[in-house]
Amino acid sequence: MQERRVHQIFAVSVSLKGLHALLEIAGGIALYGFSADAIARWLDEIDRGGLVARYFDLSEQHFYAFYLLSHGLVKVVLVYGLLKEKLWAYPASFVVFGAFIAYQLYRYSFTHELSLIFLSVFDLFVIALAIHEYRLLRKHLPTH
């Protein structure tokens, strides 16, 4: 596959991670901004089958808000760095996305939620592309 095509796939994949990060930030802000009662009423309206409510415990609302907000902010910083080809962002993304994979698989062991497997595979795919991009960038750096 041509390097240009690999780079395009990398840019799209990282952009999707950025979009996901923005959704996490919005979700975290919403959880901080609304009462547990308002969220419960909203979930009842849109989630008649109780699928979301099964995984979302309103007593842990502040934990979820903090988790989503911090997770999203970290990813936005990494996505920005990767898209701007900042060298620090590559090793940082390997560590952070690797930690996300470990946590997602840990959570999967309790919930058996297939979306966690999907997110982990996607994170692994992004890491592989980022490693490839990082090697190319380092190869083209001037040696002094």
C-alpha positions as CSV (number, residue, x, y, z in Angstrom):
1,M,0.0,0.0,0.0
2,Q,1.3,3.4,-0.8
3,E,2.6,5.6,2.0
4,R,0.2,8.3,1.1
5,R,-2.7,6.0,1.4
6,V,-1.5,4.7,4.8
7,H,-1.2,8.3,5.9
8,Q,-4.8,9.1,4.8
9,I,-6.1,6.1,6.7
10,F,-4.1,7.3,9.7
11,A,-5.5,10.8,9.5
12,V,-9.1,9.6,9.1
13,S,-8.7,7.1,12.0
14,V,-7.2,9.7,14.3
15,S,-9.9,12.2,13.3
16,L,-12.5,9.6,14.3
17,K,-10.8,9.3,17.7
18,G,-11.0,13.1,17.9
19,L,-14.8,13.0,17.1
20,H,-15.3,10.3,19.8
21,A,-13.3,12.5,22.2
22,L,-15.5,15.5,21.6
23,L,-18.6,13.3,22.2
24,E,-17.1,12.1,25.5
25,I,-16.4,15.7,26.5
26,A,-20.0,16.7,25.7
27,G,-21.3,13.7,27.6
28,G,-19.1,14.6,30.6
29,I,-20.3,18.2,30.6
30,A,-23.9,17.1,30.3
31,L,-23.5,14.7,33.3
32,Y,-22.0,17.5,35.4
33,G,-24.7,19.9,34.2
34,F,-27.9,17.9,34.8
35,S,-29.3,16.4,37.9
36,A,-29.6,12.6,38.3
37,D,-33.4,12.9,38.2
38,A,-33.3,14.8,34.9
39,I,-31.0,12.2,33.4
40,A,-33.2,9.3,34.7
41,R,-36.3,10.9,33.1
42,W,-34.4,11.5,29.9
43,L,-33.1,7.9,29.8
44,D,-36.6,6.6,30.5
45,E,-37.9,8.6,27.5
46,I,-35.3,7.5,25.0
47,D,-34.3,4.0,26.3
48,R,-37.6,2.2,26.7
49,G,-35.8,-1.2,26.7
50,G,-33.5,-0.2,29.5
51,L,-30.3,-1.0,27.6
52,V,-28.4,2.2,28.6
53,A,-29.8,2.2,32.1
54,R,-28.5,-1.3,32.7
55,Y,-24.9,0.0,32.3
56,F,-25.4,3.4,33.8
57,D,-25.7,3.7,37.6
58,L,-26.9,7.2,38.4
59,S,-25.3,7.0,41.9
60,E,-22.0,7.1,40.0
61,Q,-22.9,10.1,37.9
62,H,-19.9,12.2,39.0
63,F,-17.5,9.4,38.4
64,Y,-18.9,9.0,34.8
65,A,-18.8,12.7,34.3
66,F,-15.2,13.0,35.4
67,Y,-14.2,9.9,33.4
68,L,-15.8,11.0,30.2
69,L,-14.5,14.6,30.5
70,S,-10.9,13.6,31.4
71,H,-10.8,10.8,28.9
72,G,-12.1,13.1,26.2
73,L,-9.7,15.9,27.0
74,V,-6.6,13.6,27.0
75,K,-7.7,12.2,23.6
76,V,-8.3,15.6,22.1
77,V,-4.7,16.7,23.1
78,L,-3.2,13.5,21.7
79,V,-5.3,13.7,18.5
80,Y,-4.2,17.3,18.0
81,G,-0.6,16.3,18.5
82,L,-0.8,13.4,16.1
83,L,-2.6,15.4,13.4
84,K,0.0,18.2,13.7
85,E,2.8,15.5,13.6
86,K,4.2,16.5,17.0
87,L,6.8,13.9,17.9
88,W,5.8,13.8,21.6
89,A,2.3,12.8,20.7
90,Y,3.3,9.5,19.2
91,P,4.9,7.7,22.2
92,A,2.3,9.4,24.5
93,S,-0.5,8.0,22.3
94,F,1.1,4.5,22.4
95,V,1.0,4.6,26.2
96,V,-2.4,6.2,26.7
97,F,-4.2,4.2,24.0
98,G,-2.6,1.0,25.4
99,A,-3.9,1.9,28.8
100,F,-7.3,2.5,27.4
101,I,-7.2,-1.0,25.8
102,A,-6.2,-2.6,29.1
103,Y,-9.1,-0.8,30.9
104,Q,-11.6,-1.6,28.2
105,L,-10.7,-5.3,28.3
106,Y,-10.8,-5.2,32.1
107,R,-14.4,-3.7,31.9
108,Y,-15.3,-6.3,29.2
109,S,-14.5,-9.1,31.7
110,F,-17.4,-7.8,33.8
111,T,-19.9,-6.5,31.2
112,H,-19.2,-8.6,28.1
113,E,-20.2,-5.5,26.1
114,L,-19.0,-6.0,22.5
115,S,-18.5,-2.3,22.0
116,L,-15.5,-2.5,24.4
117,I,-13.9,-5.1,22.1
118,F,-14.6,-2.9,19.1
119,L,-13.1,0.1,20.8
120,S,-10.0,-1.9,21.8
121,V,-9.5,-3.2,18.2
122,F,-9.9,0.3,16.8
123,D,-7.4,1.6,19.4
124,L,-4.9,-1.1,18.5
125,F,-5.4,-0.3,14.8
126,V,-4.7,3.4,15.5
127,I,-1.6,2.5,17.5
128,A,-0.3,0.4,14.7
129,L,-0.8,3.2,12.2
130,A,0.8,5.7,14.6
131,I,3.8,3.5,15.0
132,H,4.2,3.4,11.2
133,E,3.8,7.2,11.0
134,Y,6.3,7.8,13.9
135,R,8.9,5.7,12.2
136,L,8.5,7.6,8.9
137,L,8.7,11.0,10.7
138,R,11.8,9.9,12.7
139,K,13.5,8.6,9.5
140,H,13.1,12.1,7.9
141,L,14.5,14.0,10.8
142,P,17.8,15.7,10.3
143,T,20.7,13.9,12.2
144,H,22.8,16.3,14.2
